[in-house]
Amino acid sequence: TVTKLEPAPAESFNMGTAVNPTGTSITLDRHSLLIDGKPWTPVMGEFHYSRYPENEWSAELRKMKAGGSDIVATYVFWIHHEEIEGRWEWAGDKHLRKFVELAAAAGLKVIVRCGPWCHGEVRNGGLPDWIVARGQTRSEDPAFLASTKLLYDQIAAQVKGLLWKDGGPVIGIQLDNEYGGPASYLLALKQLARDAGLDVPLYTRT
């Protein structure tokens, strides 16, 4: 006898906004990422904008695209942007918005690695010294989450209008990095990101 195989049950993933204004969708199933429902295996390269001269970003991003990359991922090192509490710096080599715009012009999609902890061989994993001195980092400590909220609000202002849902290149957000603790912390970060307006198809961690 031949046994008829039933189709696998439909999968449901709690994703952000997956369709852009042109109607192109980014989503996933248990096997792969999907663009417009078709399997997609992208090539992603890393480029940390705040470590590189601003006037060379465009040329290097175009080299990445020419070399076969589909996505550029970049850390937002908190310590580079708020080394002194309350004093934010986003100009010059720290101009996240310009970097994302240049990535789009080069034909690359973008994943913004927001932290708060990044590692990336940066002091304190990218956490400002004043955050480390206060303690209770990478936790659901209310003071730490309140400061992280301010970081995410700043990042959201930088990429406003550049998210996938807006027709922009930002398809994903990484929350923290190399984290192996309770999932509740990552979910708290995701809620902060969503509340800040960082509504993207993909949320990830390493």
MDTraj code that builds the backbone (N, CA, C; nanometers):
import mdtraj as md
import numpy as np

residues = "THR VAL THR LYS LEU GLU PRO ALA PRO ALA GLU SER PHE ASN MET GLY THR ALA VAL ASN PRO THR GLY THR SER ILE THR LEU ASP ARG HIS SER LEU LEU ILE ASP GLY LYS PRO TRP THR PRO VAL MET GLY GLU PHE HIS TYR SER ARG TYR PRO GLU ASN GLU TRP SER ALA GLU LEU ARG LYS MET LYS ALA GLY GLY SER ASP ILE VAL ALA THR TYR VAL PHE TRP ILE HIS HIS GLU GLU ILE GLU GLY ARG TRP GLU TRP ALA GLY ASP LYS HIS LEU ARG LYS PHE VAL GLU LEU ALA ALA ALA ALA GLY LEU LYS VAL ILE VAL ARG CYS GLY PRO TRP CYS HIS GLY GLU VAL ARG ASN GLY GLY LEU PRO ASP TRP ILE VAL ALA ARG GLY GLN THR ARG SER GLU ASP PRO ALA PHE LEU ALA SER THR LYS LEU LEU TYR ASP GLN ILE ALA ALA GLN VAL LYS GLY LEU LEU TRP LYS ASP GLY GLY PRO VAL ILE GLY ILE GLN LEU ASP ASN GLU TYR GLY GLY PRO ALA SER TYR LEU LEU ALA LEU LYS GLN LEU ALA ARG ASP ALA GLY LEU ASP VAL PRO LEU TYR THR ARG THR".split()
xyz = np.array([
    [0.0838, -0.1188, 0.0000],
    [0.0000, 0.0000, 0.0000],
    [0.0878, 0.1244, 0.0000],
    [0.0323, 0.2301, -0.0513],
    [0.1019, 0.3582, -0.0541],
    [0.0390, 0.4491, 0.0495],
    [0.1213, 0.5008, 0.1380],
    [0.0726, 0.5919, 0.2408],
    [0.0833, 0.7348, 0.1906],
    [-0.0268, 0.8042, 0.1943],
    [-0.0273, 0.9439, 0.1508],
    [0.0294, 1.0310, 0.2624],
    [0.1308, 1.1096, 0.2281],
    [0.1909, 1.1984, 0.3269],
    [0.1118, 1.3280, 0.3343],
    [0.0769, 1.3651, 0.4548],
    [0.0058, 1.4919, 0.4734],
    [0.1062, 1.6071, 0.4677],
    [0.0637, 1.7215, 0.4152],
    [0.1549, 1.8369, 0.4125],
    [0.1918, 1.8794, 0.5539],
    [0.3124, 1.9334, 0.5669],
    [0.3557, 1.9828, 0.6976],
    [0.2649, 2.0970, 0.7405],
    [0.2414, 2.1100, 0.8702],
    [0.1567, 2.2198, 0.9169],
    [0.2194, 2.3538, 0.8830],
    [0.1332, 2.4519, 0.8625],
    [0.1824, 2.5861, 0.8324],
    [0.2651, 2.6369, 0.9497],
    [0.3722, 2.7080, 0.9155],
    [0.4595, 2.7595, 1.0194],
    [0.4247, 2.9045, 1.0481],
    [0.4359, 2.9422, 1.1721],
    [0.4071, 3.0793, 1.2116],
    [0.5250, 3.1350, 1.2883],
    [0.5818, 3.2443, 1.2397],
    [0.6925, 3.3093, 1.3071],
    [0.6497, 3.4517, 1.3408],
    [0.6799, 3.4933, 1.4626],
    [0.6442, 3.6267, 1.5074],
    [0.7498, 3.7243, 1.4580],
    [0.7299, 3.7736, 1.3356],
    [0.8290, 3.8579, 1.2716],
    [0.7835, 4.0025, 1.2697],
    [0.8748, 4.0896, 1.2336],
    [0.8394, 4.2292, 1.2161],
    [0.7753, 4.2499, 1.0798],
    [0.7782, 4.3746, 1.0334],
    [0.7196, 4.4057, 0.9040],
    [0.8035, 4.3429, 0.7934],
    [0.7430, 4.2506, 0.7187],
    [0.8192, 4.1702, 0.6234],
    [0.7976, 4.2123, 0.4788],
    [0.7066, 4.3056, 0.4523],
    [0.6775, 4.3473, 0.3152],
    [0.7136, 4.4949, 0.3002],
    [0.7910, 4.5264, 0.1972],
    [0.8271, 4.6670, 0.1760],
    [0.7268, 4.7337, 0.0822],
    [0.7389, 4.8641, 0.0583],
    [0.6387, 4.9344, -0.0229],
    [0.6246, 4.8838, -0.1659],
    [0.7267, 4.8140, -0.2189],
    [0.7151, 4.7598, -0.3541],
    [0.6454, 4.6245, -0.3562],
    [0.6143, 4.5731, -0.2366],
    [0.5468, 4.4450, -0.2268],
    [0.6406, 4.3263, -0.2123],
    [0.7702, 4.3514, -0.2031],
    [0.8673, 4.2433, -0.1851],
    [0.8695, 4.2007, -0.0388],
    [0.8619, 4.0698, -0.0165],
    [0.8582, 4.0196, 0.1206],
    [0.9874, 3.9464, 0.1551],
    [1.0266, 3.9604, 0.2815],
    [1.1352, 3.8807, 0.3379],
    [1.0769, 3.8066, 0.4573],
    [1.0874, 3.6762, 0.4554],
    [1.0384, 3.5957, 0.5668],
    [1.1244, 3.4701, 0.5743],
    [1.0770, 3.3694, 0.6459],
    [1.1549, 3.2466, 0.6586],
    [1.0625, 3.1301, 0.6883],
    [1.1152, 3.0110, 0.6620],
    [1.0497, 2.8894, 0.7091],
    [1.1548, 2.8087, 0.7852],
    [1.1247, 2.6848, 0.8145],
    [1.2197, 2.6082, 0.8962],
    [1.3466, 2.5724, 0.8205],
    [1.3489, 2.5978, 0.6895],
    [1.4635, 2.5593, 0.6082],
    [1.5516, 2.6763, 0.5674],
    [1.4931, 2.7912, 0.5407],
    [1.5732, 2.8992, 0.4838],
    [1.5028, 3.0332, 0.4963],
    [1.5776, 3.1379, 0.4661],
    [1.5178, 3.2683, 0.4422],
    [1.4446, 3.2635, 0.3086],
    [1.3442, 3.3489, 0.2947],
    [1.2647, 3.3533, 0.1722],
    [1.2492, 3.4967, 0.1258],
    [1.2649, 3.5190, -0.0017],
    [1.2257, 3.6455, -0.0645],
    [1.1116, 3.6156, -0.1596],
    [1.0000, 3.6824, -0.1363],
    [0.8791, 3.6576, -0.2158],
    [0.8467, 3.5082, -0.2215],
    [0.8698, 3.4413, -0.1091],
    [0.8343, 3.3010, -0.0967],
    [0.9356, 3.2032, -0.1550],
    [1.0452, 3.2547, -0.2123],
    [1.1460, 3.1678, -0.2735],
    [1.2702, 3.1618, -0.1850],
    [1.3294, 3.0428, -0.1702],
    [1.4481, 3.0300, -0.0850],
    [1.5591, 3.1270, -0.1251],
    [1.6227, 3.1835, -0.0228],
    [1.7263, 3.2848, -0.0437],
    [1.8434, 3.2543, 0.0490],
    [1.9599, 3.2349, -0.0092],
    [2.0809, 3.2126, 0.0690],
    [2.1747, 3.3306, 0.0453],
    [2.1649, 3.4338, 0.1267],
    [2.2456, 3.5532, 0.1027],
    [2.3894, 3.5356, 0.1498],
    [2.4764, 3.6190, 0.0961],
    [2.6136, 3.6317, 0.1439],
    [2.6209, 3.7621, 0.2228],
    [2.6665, 3.7520, 0.3473],
    [2.6724, 3.8710, 0.4326],
    [2.8161, 3.8977, 0.4743],
    [2.8573, 4.0225, 0.4621],
    [2.9904, 4.0644, 0.5049],
    [2.9818, 4.1678, 0.6157],
    [3.0909, 4.1819, 0.6884],
    [3.0951, 4.2701, 0.8052],
    [3.1753, 4.3959, 0.7730],
    [3.1234, 4.5110, 0.8154],
    [3.1931, 4.6387, 0.7936],
    [3.1557, 4.7302, 0.9098],
    [3.2517, 4.7581, 0.9965],
    [3.2256, 4.8416, 1.1136],
    [3.2566, 4.9867, 1.0795],
    [3.1538, 5.0627, 1.0495],
    [3.1688, 5.1977, 0.9948],
    [3.2526, 5.2884, 1.0844],
    [3.2363, 5.2762, 1.2166],
    [3.3049, 5.3697, 1.3069],
    [3.4537, 5.3396, 1.3211],
    [3.5002, 5.2358, 1.2539],
    [3.6428, 5.2014, 1.2549],
    [3.7107, 5.2382, 1.1235],
    [3.6388, 5.3064, 1.0342],
    [3.6894, 5.3270, 0.8988],
    [3.6623, 5.4707, 0.8563],
    [3.7499, 5.5335, 0.7808],
    [3.7276, 5.6720, 0.7391],
    [3.5989, 5.6867, 0.6569],
    [3.5202, 5.7835, 0.6940],
    [3.3906, 5.8064, 0.6283],
    [3.4053, 5.8240, 0.4772],
    [3.5113, 5.8928, 0.4337],
    [3.5246, 5.9220, 0.2901],
    [3.5615, 5.7992, 0.2073],
    [3.5860, 5.6844, 0.2730],
    [3.6169, 5.5619, 0.2007],
    [3.5040, 5.4595, 0.2071],
    [3.3974, 5.4910, 0.2791],
    [3.2873, 5.3949, 0.2943],
    [3.2291, 5.3514, 0.1602],
    [3.1969, 5.4490, 0.0768],
    [3.1264, 5.4187, -0.0480],
    [3.2060, 5.3217, -0.1346],
    [3.3338, 5.3494, -0.1521],
    [3.4172, 5.2626, -0.2372],
    [3.4247, 5.1217, -0.1801],
    [3.4387, 5.1107, -0.0483],
    [3.4520, 4.9786, 0.0125],
    [3.3203, 4.9009, 0.0067],
    [3.2098, 4.9698, 0.0251],
    [3.0789, 4.9033, 0.0146],
    [3.0562, 4.8524, -0.1273],
    [3.0967, 4.9299, -0.2256],
    [3.0804, 4.8860, -0.3643],
    [3.1709, 4.7668, -0.3958],
    [3.2868, 4.7621, -0.3325],
    [3.3730, 4.6445, -0.3476],
    [3.3046, 4.5210, -0.2892],
    [3.2392, 4.5378, -0.1741],
    [3.1683, 4.4253, -0.1139],
    [3.0609, 4.3734, -0.2083],
    [2.9858, 4.4657, -0.2660],
    [2.8805, 4.4259, -0.3592],
    [2.9403, 4.3564, -0.4819],
    [3.0468, 4.4122, -0.5356],
    [3.1114, 4.3524, -0.6529],
    [3.1687, 4.2152, -0.6213],
    [3.2064, 4.1938, -0.4953],
    [3.2615, 4.0659, -0.4553],
    [3.1573, 3.9602, -0.4261],
    [3.0297, 3.9959, -0.4359],
    [2.9243, 3.8969, -0.4206],
    [2.8430, 3.9056, -0.2931],
    [2.8683, 4.0068, -0.2106],
    [2.7895, 4.0220, -0.0879],
    [2.6502, 4.0764, -0.1201],
    [2.5521, 4.0267, -0.0472],
    [2.4145, 4.0765, -0.0581],
    [2.3778, 4.1684, 0.0576],
    [2.4422, 4.1435, 0.1737],
    [2.4091, 4.2145, 0.2972],
    [2.5369, 4.2630, 0.3623],
    [2.5342, 4.3834, 0.4177],
    [2.6419, 4.4291, 0.5036],
    [2.5873, 4.4365, 0.6463],
    [2.6624, 4.3779, 0.7388],
    [2.6285, 4.3871, 0.8807],
    [2.7265, 4.4822, 0.9467],
    [2.6761, 4.5614, 1.0420],
    [2.7642, 4.6564, 1.1093],
    [2.7275, 4.6698, 1.2554],
    [2.8280, 4.6699, 1.3412],
    [2.8065, 4.6960, 1.4831],
    [2.7819, 4.8444, 1.5063],
    [2.6975, 4.8745, 1.6036],
    [2.6872, 5.0088, 1.6603],
    [2.7543, 4.9998, 1.7971],
    [2.8809, 5.0387, 1.8031],
    [2.9545, 5.0304, 1.9291],
    [2.9104, 5.1469, 2.0188],
    [2.8390, 5.1140, 2.1229],
    [2.7844, 5.2154, 2.2135],
    [2.8942, 5.3097, 2.2626],
    [3.0103, 5.2541, 2.2981],
    [3.1192, 5.3353, 2.3525],
    [3.1693, 5.4378, 2.2510],
    [3.1506, 5.4136, 2.1219],
    [3.1918, 5.5095, 2.0196],
    [3.0941, 5.6264, 2.0087],
    [2.9727, 5.6056, 2.0544],
    [2.8682, 5.7070, 2.0354],
    [2.8282, 5.7808, 2.1632],
    [2.8510, 5.7195, 2.2790],
    [2.8187, 5.7859, 2.4058],
    [2.9301, 5.7544, 2.5064],
    [3.0512, 5.7920, 2.4701],
    [3.1634, 5.7655, 2.5605],
    [3.1430, 5.8373, 2.6927],
    [3.0881, 5.9578, 2.6856],
    [3.0512, 6.0342, 2.8051],
    [2.8997, 6.0332, 2.8145],
    [2.8483, 5.9969, 2.9309],
    [2.7034, 5.9812, 2.9469],
    [2.6289, 6.1079, 2.9054],
    [2.5311, 6.0891, 2.8173],
    [2.4469, 6.1996, 2.7732],
    [2.5024, 6.2801, 2.6576],
    [2.6250, 6.2503, 2.6139],
    [2.6872, 6.3236, 2.5036],
    [2.6975, 6.2295, 2.3836],
    [2.6014, 6.2409, 2.2930],
    [2.5931, 6.1498, 2.1786],
    [2.6706, 6.2050, 2.0596],
    [2.7387, 6.1181, 1.9883],
    [2.8160, 6.1567, 1.8711],
    [2.7788, 6.0673, 1.7531],
    [2.7278, 6.1295, 1.6457],
    [2.6877, 6.0537, 1.5260],
    [2.7431, 6.1162, 1.3980],
    [2.8407, 6.2037, 1.4095],
    [2.8939, 6.2731, 1.2909],
    [3.0225, 6.2063, 1.2425],
    [3.0641, 6.2429, 1.1208],
    [3.1907, 6.1955, 1.0665],
    [3.1946, 6.0446, 1.0542],
    [3.2996, 5.9845, 1.1080],
    [3.3159, 5.8390, 1.0993],
    [3.2132, 5.7637, 1.1824],
    [3.1301, 5.8358, 1.2571],
    [3.0271, 5.7736, 1.3413],
    [2.8863, 5.7960, 1.2855],
    [2.8785, 5.8373, 1.1593],
    [2.7515, 5.8759, 1.0974],
    [2.6788, 5.7518, 1.0455],
    [2.6093, 5.6843, 1.1346],
    [2.5404, 5.5601, 1.0983],
    [2.4442, 5.5806, 0.9826],
    [2.3669, 5.6874, 0.9860],
    [2.2675, 5.7094, 0.8802],
    [2.3332, 5.7170, 0.7427],
    [2.4415, 5.7924, 0.7338],
    [2.5103, 5.8041, 0.6046],
    [2.5614, 5.6675, 0.5594],
    [2.6148, 5.5895, 0.6512],
    [2.6653, 5.4564, 0.6159],
    [2.5543, 5.3696, 0.5573],
    [2.4372, 5.3696, 0.6202],
    [2.3257, 5.2882, 0.5718],
    [2.2796, 5.3374, 0.4347],
    [2.2759, 5.4684, 0.4164],
    [2.2362, 5.5235, 0.2863],
    [2.3360, 5.4824, 0.1772],
    [2.4638, 5.4850, 0.2092],
    [2.5652, 5.4448, 0.1106],
    [2.5569, 5.2955, 0.0807],
    [2.5242, 5.2163, 0.1828],
    [2.5063, 5.0732, 0.1593],
    [2.3914, 5.0491, 0.0616],
    [2.2824, 5.1218, 0.0817],
    [2.1689, 5.1089, -0.0097],
    [2.2085, 5.1496, -0.1512],
    [2.2841, 5.2588, -0.1633],
    [2.3271, 5.3050, -0.2952],
    [2.4175, 5.2021, -0.3638],
    [2.4892, 5.1239, -0.2840],
    [2.5761, 5.0193, -0.3392],
    [2.4994, 4.8922, -0.3718],
    [2.3700, 4.8890, -0.3377],
    [2.2891, 4.7714, -0.3681],
    [2.2910, 4.6651, -0.2606],
    [2.3277, 4.7048, -0.1382],
    [2.3360, 4.6104, -0.0275],
    [2.2197, 4.6274, 0.0702],
    [2.1707, 4.5174, 0.1208],
    [2.0812, 4.5209, 0.2347],
    [2.1672, 4.5332, 0.3608],
    [2.1039, 4.5676, 0.4740],
    [2.1797, 4.5991, 0.5950],
    [2.1203, 4.5285, 0.7159],
    [2.2081, 4.4750, 0.7999],
    [2.1694, 4.4307, 0.9337],
    [2.2469, 4.5155, 1.0333],
    [2.1735, 4.5850, 1.1191],
    [2.2332, 4.6726, 1.2194],
    [2.2474, 4.5944, 1.3493],
    [2.3702, 4.5812, 1.3955],
    [2.3976, 4.5050, 1.5173],
    [2.4008, 4.6037, 1.6339],
    [2.2865, 4.6174, 1.7007],
    [2.2632, 4.7259, 1.7962],
    [2.3292, 4.7074, 1.9322],
    [2.3718, 4.5875, 1.9647],
    [2.4169, 4.5657, 2.1010],
    [2.2977, 4.5590, 2.1955],
    [2.3130, 4.5942, 2.3212],
    [2.4118, 4.6856, 2.3769],
    [2.5541, 4.6301, 2.3862],
    [2.5699, 4.5001, 2.4050],
    [2.7036, 4.4405, 2.4108],
    [2.7331, 4.3827, 2.2733],
    [2.8490, 4.4189, 2.2191],
    [2.8832, 4.3759, 2.0834],
    [3.0025, 4.2820, 2.0784],
    [3.0956, 4.2965, 2.1675],
    [3.2272, 4.2339, 2.1603],
    [3.3022, 4.3021, 2.0471],
    [3.3294, 4.2320, 1.9364],
    [3.4001, 4.2952, 1.8258],
    [3.5385, 4.3447, 1.8636],
    [3.5990, 4.2850, 1.9672],
    [3.7337, 4.3264, 2.0107],
    [3.7396, 4.4754, 2.0456],
    [3.6305, 4.5265, 2.1009],
    [3.6255, 4.6644, 2.1487],
    [3.6215, 4.6611, 2.3015],
    [3.6824, 4.7578, 2.3655],
    [3.6850, 4.7614, 2.5119],
    [3.5444, 4.7467, 2.5708],
    [3.5327, 4.6628, 2.6710],
    [3.4048, 4.6370, 2.7400],
    [3.2996, 4.5773, 2.6475],
    [3.3425, 4.5178, 2.5359],
    [3.2430, 4.4686, 2.4410],
    [3.1621, 4.5798, 2.3782],
    [3.2167, 4.7011, 2.3833],
    [3.1466, 4.8164, 2.3278],
    [3.0632, 4.8931, 2.4291],
    [3.0535, 4.8441, 2.5513],
    [2.9793, 4.9169, 2.6542],
    [3.0620, 5.0355, 2.7039],
    [3.0011, 5.1518, 2.7210],
    [3.0753, 5.2653, 2.7767],
    [3.1274, 5.2345, 2.9169],
    [3.2397, 5.2961, 2.9515],
    [3.2991, 5.2730, 3.0835],
    [3.2013, 5.3061, 3.1959],
    [3.1226, 5.4109, 3.1765],
    [3.0317, 5.4525, 3.2842],
    [2.9195, 5.3514, 3.3055],
    [2.8822, 5.2800, 3.1999],
    [2.7836, 5.1718, 3.2142],
    [2.8456, 5.0546, 3.2912],
    [2.9680, 5.0202, 3.2558],
    [3.0357, 4.9093, 3.3229],
    [3.0554, 4.9400, 3.4709],
    [3.0940, 5.0636, 3.5014],
    [3.1174, 5.1025, 3.6406],
    [2.9894, 5.0934, 3.7243],
    [2.8778, 5.1141, 3.6611],
    [2.7496, 5.1094, 3.7332],
    [2.7072, 4.9671, 3.7656],
    [2.7557, 4.8696, 3.6867],
    [2.7263, 4.7289, 3.7127],
    [2.5934, 4.6841, 3.6559],
    [2.5637, 4.5544, 3.6760],
    [2.4375, 4.4933, 3.6320],
    [2.4190, 4.5023, 3.4807],
    [2.5285, 4.4891, 3.4056],
    [2.5180, 4.4955, 3.2599],
    [2.4635, 4.3647, 3.2048],
    [2.4124, 4.3717, 3.0832],
    [2.3580, 4.2551, 3.0116],
    [2.2591, 4.1793, 3.1012],
    [2.1676, 4.2543, 3.1573],
    [2.0693, 4.1963, 3.2484],
    [1.9398, 4.2754, 3.2361],
    [1.8401, 4.2294, 3.3061],
    [1.7121, 4.2996, 3.3076],
    [1.7034, 4.4026, 3.4196],
    [1.8199, 4.4434, 3.4688],
    [1.8260, 4.5510, 3.5667],
    [1.7587, 4.6756, 3.5087],
    [1.6651, 4.7366, 3.5804],
    [1.5900, 4.8508, 3.5249],
    [1.6786, 4.9652, 3.4785],
    [1.7857, 4.9958, 3.5518],
    [1.8725, 5.1067, 3.5123],
    [1.9460, 5.0745, 3.3821],
    [1.9911, 4.9495, 3.3695],
    [2.0608, 4.9105, 3.2471],
    [1.9657, 4.9139, 3.1274],
    [1.8450, 4.8619, 3.1449],
    [1.7489, 4.8632, 3.0351],
    [1.7068, 5.0053, 2.9995],
    [1.6977, 5.0940, 3.0994],
    [1.6612, 5.2329, 3.0712],
    [1.7690, 5.3001, 2.9854],
    [1.8954, 5.2737, 3.0160],
    [2.0037, 5.3305, 2.9352],
    [2.0068, 5.2685, 2.7966],
    [1.9797, 5.1382, 2.7903],
    [1.9745, 5.0715, 2.6602],
    [1.8613, 5.1272, 2.5758],
    [1.7506, 5.1601, 2.6390],
    [1.6385, 5.2212, 2.5655],
    [1.6837, 5.3508, 2.4982],
    [1.7615, 5.4319, 2.5689],
    [1.8101, 5.5564, 2.5096],
    [1.9004, 5.5276, 2.3898],
    [1.9844, 5.4226, 2.4014],
    [2.0684, 5.3822, 2.2888],
    [1.9825, 5.3424, 2.1691],
    [1.8839, 5.2584, 2.1925],
    [1.7975, 5.2126, 2.0831],
    [1.7187, 5.3292, 2.0221],
    [1.6755, 5.4238, 2.1046],
    [1.6052, 5.5413, 2.0519],
    [1.6967, 5.6209, 1.9590],
    [1.8237, 5.6326, 1.9980],
    [1.9208, 5.7041, 1.9143],
    [1.9430, 5.6317, 1.7821],
    [1.9575, 5.5002, 1.7888],
    [1.9770, 5.4214, 1.6663],
    [1.8547, 5.4332, 1.5759],
    [1.7364, 5.4255, 1.6362],
    [1.6125, 5.4359, 1.5576],
    [1.6041, 5.5703, 1.4861],
    [1.6487, 5.6768, 1.5520],
    [1.6482, 5.8087, 1.4880],
    [1.7440, 5.8113, 1.3694],
    [1.8569, 5.7417, 1.3815],
    [1.9550, 5.7373, 1.2728],
    [1.9006, 5.6644, 1.1495],
    [1.8244, 5.5587, 1.1709],
    [1.7779, 5.4774, 1.0568],
    [1.6308, 5.5034, 1.0224],
    [1.5745, 5.6091, 1.0791],
    [1.4346, 5.6408, 1.0488],
    [1.4160, 5.6588, 0.8978],
    [1.3171, 5.5886, 0.8421],
    [1.2901, 5.5953, 0.6994],
    [1.3765, 5.5027, 0.6161],
    [1.4710, 5.4325, 0.6794],
    [1.5629, 5.3444, 0.6068],
    [1.5369, 5.1974, 0.6355],
    [1.4303, 5.1676, 0.7101],
    [1.3960, 5.0285, 0.7380],
    [1.3284, 4.9651, 0.6171],
    [1.3285, 4.8328, 0.6145],
    [1.2662, 4.7585, 0.5054],
    [1.1230, 4.8029, 0.4817],
    [1.0480, 4.8224, 0.5876],
    [0.9066, 4.8596, 0.5743],
    [0.8899, 4.9961, 0.5080],
    [0.9964, 5.0786, 0.5117],
    [0.9925, 5.2127, 0.4522],
    [1.0457, 5.2135, 0.3091],
    [1.0911, 5.0967, 0.2614],
    [1.1567, 5.0916, 0.1320],
    [1.3070, 5.1028, 0.1431],
    [1.3577, 5.0984, 0.2657],
    [1.5007, 5.1092, 0.2891],
    [1.5696, 4.9740, 0.2942],
    [1.7011, 4.9750, 0.3213],
    [1.7790, 4.8515, 0.3143],
    [1.7869, 4.7714, 0.4436],
    [1.7424, 4.8284, 0.5570],
    [1.7640, 4.7607, 0.6858],
    [1.6618, 4.6490, 0.7030],
    [1.7085, 4.5255, 0.6890],
    [1.6187, 4.4099, 0.6981],
    [1.6245, 4.3413, 0.8336],
    [1.7273, 4.3738, 0.9136],
    [1.7424, 4.3003, 1.0385],
    [1.8134, 4.3796, 1.1455],
    [1.7893, 4.3386, 1.2699],
    [1.8511, 4.3966, 1.3886],
    [1.9106, 4.2824, 1.4708],
    [2.0353, 4.2980, 1.5119],
    [2.0913, 4.2017, 1.6081],
    [2.0819, 4.2605, 1.7474],
    [2.0311, 4.1797, 1.8401],
    [2.0154, 4.2185, 1.9799],
    [2.1242, 4.1506, 2.0616],
    [2.2107, 4.2312, 2.1240],
    [2.3242, 4.1791, 2.1981],
    [2.4058, 4.0873, 2.1069],
    [2.5011, 4.0150, 2.1624],
    [2.5878, 3.9299, 2.0811],
    [2.6526, 3.8257, 2.1706],
    [2.6643, 3.7044, 2.1191],
    [2.7296, 3.5971, 2.1933],
    [2.6722, 3.5843, 2.3344],
    [2.5411, 3.5885, 2.3426],
    [2.4733, 3.5840, 2.4725],
    [2.4137, 3.4464, 2.4952],
    [2.4424, 3.3883, 2.6123],
    [2.3925, 3.2541, 2.6406],
    [2.3070, 3.2468, 2.7644],
    [2.2609, 3.3615, 2.8124],
    [2.1808, 3.3650, 2.9346],
    [2.0327, 3.3492, 2.9079],
    [1.9496, 3.3905, 3.0034],
    [1.8043, 3.3730, 2.9911],
    [1.7469, 3.4444, 2.8687],
    [1.6551, 3.3765, 2.8013],
    [1.5916, 3.4356, 2.6828],
    [1.5114, 3.5594, 2.7188],
    [1.4693, 3.5712, 2.8436],
    [1.3879, 3.6863, 2.8842],
    [1.4635, 3.8174, 2.8626],
    [1.5953, 3.8148, 2.8767],
    [1.6751, 3.9355, 2.8524],
    [1.6680, 3.9758, 2.7059],
    [1.6857, 3.8787, 2.6158],
    [1.6786, 3.9077, 2.4728],
    [1.5393, 3.9554, 2.4334],
    [1.4369, 3.8960, 2.4922],
    [1.3004, 3.9393, 2.4619],
    [1.2756, 4.0811, 2.5126],
    [1.3361, 4.1154, 2.6267],
    [1.3241, 4.2526, 2.6775],
    [1.3905, 4.3503, 2.5806],
    [1.5072, 4.3118, 2.5266],
    [1.5745, 4.3969, 2.4285],
    [1.4905, 4.4110, 2.3014],
    [1.4300, 4.3012, 2.2577],
    [1.3477, 4.3082, 2.1370],
    [1.2299, 4.4023, 2.1588],
    [1.1708, 4.3985, 2.2771],
    [1.0585, 4.4880, 2.3045],
    [1.1042, 4.6335, 2.3025],
    [1.2222, 4.6602, 2.3603],
    [1.2762, 4.7963, 2.3557],
    [1.2977, 4.8408, 2.2111],
    [1.3511, 4.7503, 2.1295],
    [1.3764, 4.7836, 1.9893],
    [1.2465, 4.8128, 1.9155],
    [1.1466, 4.7284, 1.9365],
    [1.0172, 4.7500, 1.8703],
    [0.9536, 4.8804, 1.9177],
    [0.9625, 4.9058, 2.0478],
    [0.9054, 5.0302, 2.1022],
    [0.9747, 5.1530, 2.0436],
    [1.1030, 5.1394, 2.0120],
    [1.1787, 5.2508, 1.9541],
    [1.1464, 5.2716, 1.8068],
    [1.0745, 5.1760, 1.7467],
    [1.0411, 5.1858, 1.6046],
    [1.1297, 5.1019, 1.5158],
    [1.2150, 5.0191, 1.5757],
    [1.3019, 4.9309, 1.4972],
    [1.2258, 4.8051, 1.4597],
    [1.1336, 4.8216, 1.3670],
    [1.0418, 4.7159, 1.3237],
    [1.0920, 4.6611, 1.1915],
    [1.1551, 4.5435, 1.1974],
    [1.2201, 4.4847, 1.0804],
    [1.1769, 4.3388, 1.0652],
    [1.1984, 4.2800, 0.9484],
    [1.1599, 4.1393, 0.9326],
    [1.2364, 4.0432, 1.0222],
    [1.3646, 4.0700, 1.0450],
    [1.4508, 3.9721, 1.1100],
    [1.5148, 4.0286, 1.2364],
    [1.5056, 3.9519, 1.3435],
    [1.5781, 3.9828, 1.4682],
    [1.6685, 3.8642, 1.4963],
    [1.7917, 3.8927, 1.5349],
    [1.8881, 3.7831, 1.5468],
    [1.9818, 3.8072, 1.6636],
    [2.0541, 3.7020, 1.6984],
    [2.1672, 3.7116, 1.7892],
    [2.2670, 3.6066, 1.7412],
    [2.3925, 3.6225, 1.7791],
    [2.4925, 3.5225, 1.7415],
    [2.4783, 3.4031, 1.8348],
])
top = md.Topology()
chain = top.add_chain()
for i, resn in enumerate(residues, 1):
    res = top.add_residue(resn, chain, resSeq=i)
    for name in ("N", "CA", "C"):
        top.add_atom(name, md.element.get_by_symbol(name[0]), res)
traj = md.Trajectory(xyz[None], top)
